[in-house]
Every structure is written in structure tokens, then in C-alpha cells.
Amino acid sequence: MGEAEKIQKSAFYVSLSKDGVTTKVESDNVSEIVGLLKEDALEWMDFTVENINEDSFFIATSLKFSLQLVASVLSERYSSYEDLDSELGLMLPAVRVERFDVKVYSLLILIRKNLIITIHPKEVVRLAKIYRYADIFMKKIRQDLHWMDKLTILLTRIIDENNQKNFNGLRMIEEEGDELGKFMAMPKAPRTEIGNDIYKMKHALITYLNTLWASWDVINSLRYGDAETITDNPKLLQRIGILGDDINRQIALSEHMSEVLASGLEVLQTIYNNQLQMLNNRLAFIATWLAVLATAGLVPNTLATIFGIGKINDLIDWPWIITILILSTIICTYLMYLLFKKKEWLPPKSEC
């Protein structure tokens, strides 16, 4: 089932009795699922809610979890870990990526003896896959295991499924980054649009990295088995350690992608700077030559004004006047060129 699809029911229940019998129930009635609580078997309840900050308190109190636990877990932004000895509360980020839009939802997990409940918004449908095979999965759990071991096995499976769906986000960001690279290579690509897309990609990576670190904090708190509701079996704790290693690899990949993006931005910035410098040099080249011609034309213009006076005009023939004007223009232009060149006010033609 895809991430964008919706499950038909808003709540489901799975249990494994002491006799190894599994039970699965789906319902749109939260009270019906809550009423199935036995507390003498391994049980998992999942609830899809409209507002996790409000509906979680009703569901938790209906299942006899303390309000203090729920309030403490929901107080954080991305993730949290709260151990009240007989109760354990976790909150993990559930990430959905659409182009460069990284949406982070909350997956609330409450644990006590023989019971795990998960609460999440309707946008998070990833646990439906576990529910589909939950009875088969639970049957494989050995009956001679302690209840803490069974809870840890089920919890590890839930966290792993959430992590794997989160990891898909990096692949989507990479695909969009590749499309952005193609767009950047286009000579006529709008500069403002490129800059906006680059910012969105950078922001998406930062948000995604934040969620990975948030998940790692929770798993790091679980991996030593300090909580009363979590096993201290080294083999089972090793599974939690593997989840942490997977997140570390994703963090490394994300940071590497950030470095690649940063280097690409530096190259792009260099290209833009070179183009801007070339344009400035061309404008300076044109402006300088215009200044040379304008300045050099002042002397001939002044002479022409003087020659236009009646008495002087009578003393000098027109051929001489024209010759003087032409020679003065050439000489003045050349002298101004030499002056600008000596002052190094003329940009090299190779840079234009």
C-alpha cells in the first residue's frame, strides 16, 4: 500500500494470546477497539486521528495511560522519549516528501506491560503494511519469551517500518536534485527560479536531516534497555542497535548530498560571477571608448567654433580649416587613448 493511500478503518487491533492464538479487528469506532483490551496477551492497537494533540489524550486515558506521559511526549517538536517505569512513551517523526516539500508528522507510541498503542494523523498510513501481516508476524514470536521481550520485538518491527518509509524521502530528494541539475545546465534557465529551487532543496535536506537526528535520539535511548518495559536481552537490543546504524548511514548519505549541493552552488556562483564580470567589462570597455572619443572631440569642436568667427574665417582658407580639424581630432584622440592606457583605465579586450 502506497504512502498516499488511506486505510479503510481508523483503528485496528491485533493480539497474541498465551495459547498462541492471534486476533485481528478493524473498526471506525475507537471505543470498540479500546473495549478489546485484555491485558493478559501481547496486544497492539493503532489509531488514526484528526488532531493528534487532542485525540491522543482521550485514547490514552481510555486505555489507562497517564496524562502526564502523553503530555510529556507531545511537548517536543520532532521526537521525544519519556520513561515512567511502568509506562514508556515515544514520539517519532513520520516523513513524507513531495518534491522539495518535506512534511513531518508525529507517530506516537505508548507502551506498558503486554500493550503497544500507536497514534498518528490520517496522512500516515505506513503501519497498514505491518497490520496486514501482523497475525503471521506475532505467531512467529516464541511463547516462552518474557513479555518485555515480546514487546521489544513488536516495537522494533514498528520502528523499522517507520524508518524505512522515512528513508525513501532521501531518494525522492535526490531525484528532484537531479532534475534541478538538468534545469541549471540550461543556458536560458531563469536565474530567480533556479535560486528559489536551490533554497527549497537545501531547506528540504536540512529538515530531513533534523528528522533523522530526532529518530536517532529516540533509538539511542532505547538501545541500552534501561526502561522497565524494554528487554535487557543483548540479542534483542542488538536489533535496536541495527536500527541506529541504519539511521547513521542515512545521516552520512544526507550530509554527503549536502556537500555535493554546496559544491554545485559554488560552481554555479562562480559561473554567475564570471558572466557578471564579463558584462561589466564590456560596459566599461564601451564607456571608456566613448569617453575617449568625447574628450578628444572637445578640441576640434572648440577650434571649429573659433574658426566660425567672421574675421578668422576670412583669414584662413576652408581647406586649411578642414585639415586642421581632421589632424586635431586624430591627434587628440590618440593622445587621450595613450593617457587612458597609461592609467590602465582600458579593460583588456580578452576579458570582455
Summary of the structure (lengths in Angstrom):
residues: 352
radius of gyration: 37.3
end to end distance: 58.9
largest distance: 132.0
contacts: 1061
relative contact order: 0.09
helix: 60%
strand: 15%
